[in-house]
Amino acid sequence: MLEIKNLHARVADEDTEILRGVNLTVNTGEVHAIMGPNGSGKSTLSYILAGRDSYEVTEGEVLFNGENMLEMAPDERAAAGMFLAFQYPIEIPGVATMEFLKTAMNAQRKARGEDVLSIPDFMRRVKAAAAHLNVSMDMLKRPLNVGFSGGEKKRAEILQMSLLEPKLCVLDETDSGLDIDALRIVSEGVNKLRSPERAMVVITHYQRLLDHIVPDVVHVLSKGRIVKTGDKSLALELEEKGYADYIDTAA
Amino acid sequence: MNASVPIKHTQAESDLFNRFERAKDALPGSVAVAALREAALNQVREKGLPHRRVEEYKYSDLRAFLKSAAPLADVADISAARAVLVAQDTFGELDRYKVVLANGIYLEDLSDAAALASEGATVTNMSDALAGEHSAQLLGSPKAGPNDGVIALNTAFVQGGVVIEVKAGATLSKPVELVHVATSTGAQVTRNKIVLGKGAKLRLLESFVGDTGEGELNAVFDYDVADNSSLAATRLIVGRTDAARLLTTIAKVGAQAELKSLGFVAGMRFSRNQQFVEFKGENSEAKIYGVTMAGGDDLADQTLIVDHAVPNCNSREFFKTVLDGRAKGVYQGRINVAQHAQKTDGEMMTQALLLSEEAEMANKPELEIFADDVICAHGATSGQIDEDLLFYLRARGIPEDEAKTLLVLAFLSEAIEEYGEDNVTEGLEARVRGWLAGH
């Protein structure tokens, strides 16, 4: 589903390379975790996958279901099935949450040549997804993410993810800012979306999230490269020993 | 230095003087009105059209913009006026009464005067009123702009208009749309007086349809908002034209009264919407909103002076501007608080969103406060579309144009929704989308 080959990238107009040759293959149905110390390039990788143009890819390629993803606009990637759950979801005053959800769902459907949703069908989907994630109708009536608590914002991200039914979910530090209850709700929401047709990349600093969302593969990203790959026990090892070993090996 | 050097007149100014000579005998009004016209034209003769060295017109140089001045529009044909009304939509399906001015003159046959009379509102032809008693009082100027050049032009050339009087205590069941129709090219100059009796309530809609060609449209609206009365006025300045649109409000607000207005401007080559609001009685409120969209080489000017001449009044001024291309936006807002106008609460905000590198916004919010126990604030911002917001929307599959539309609409809707006249909200938001799609 996702093939990242020798990816090098930097912040546009800056010299310092942040990603220095990332190789990663994620197959359909798999859940991969990417762990790493602060500044290792985790968020950069997620932004590049989503198409943020403030980063510049200097070398390498990213294939999404065989297609060159780097040539696609952010909205084209989304329509093709890419979804990034933001570490810091953006507040958008004046854009009603429901209006936003409807616009996004229908824009993707239009891009894929599907019919737009009828209002009742749309409402039914939103209500069902919201109930699972403990998102109140009151939250949905507010402008997008405006006045939401940290936990509410993350729940709203997962709500969007369930409604948009992406093929590839990239979760960027979805656990940050969550208390234990919120972490459980969000993780359950994510686990519900695990399926043989869908792949996930879970980016996190802590092993804690991986107790709830159990990965098939764990990678350690350090200084812009994947320096170790293993199974879920690697996450436990990291939790115990810290990242010190990997920072040294990558240097 | 009292001796003034005669100025060299521009082509447009010469055209205006010729226009006056040709038209003056046919223009309506008493001897007193004719004298006012002469005096107003003399002001133009002495000072010229308002230009950039006149502080109030520093950013909106009408003298430089007007290359020529077309003659006044001819009298309209009723069927032609009807056709323009049918062809050009203003407030859509909204159920409302209409008062029609065609080529600057009241057209009773197309107006709902009889229905309005049954609800306690009378419509008088301004042409008749100007010929009658107290006619000169119909052409007053605001205290805060006694020598305004646009009002002087209006006084000199006023062709007609209406006086709408809503009797004390009356609340009309529907909004009243005062629509200016152009059936042929030429300048249109109107003066309209809206008089609310004590405790009356009126929702007024003002609109302008048809093409005046190169002729300027100059309309002055005089609002007399009596004690305990309430007026909401929505002014729709839309429809592509290369001619100048010069709109003026002169509002006097009594005690325990409420004035609310929204000036909605989209796609005008040169527009000035100027408003003079004066509080005459205590415990009243004025809420003045502006929503402006300009692209290409447009210039859109929203100018406002609110005079807190008495204590205990609140005013809120909230203006939003979106600019694209090489457009220029102007906001000049001033809140005056007289020395004895204690407990005044005034809050002014102007915000601009620039969609292009070359667009330009002049924001000039001012407070002039002589009282010592007031709450007054003003603010101004100019910025571009936030890339973070845009990326977030695009990352959810919303294409760039649609995402921008959502964000611009969100930006402008803040003022439209705070204005809160729900019956026009949807139509105005549709016009924002239309402007974004087609400007």
Interface residues (C-beta under 8 A of the other chain):
Chain A: A50 G51 R52 D53 S54 A73 P74 D75 R77 A78 A79 L84 F86 P89 I90 I92 P93 G94 V95 E99 F100 T103 A104 M105 A107 Q108 A111 P143 Q160 L164
Chain B: E387 D388 L389 F391 Y392 L393 R394 A395 R396 G397 I398 P399 E400 E402 A403 L406 L407 L409 A410 F411 S413 E414
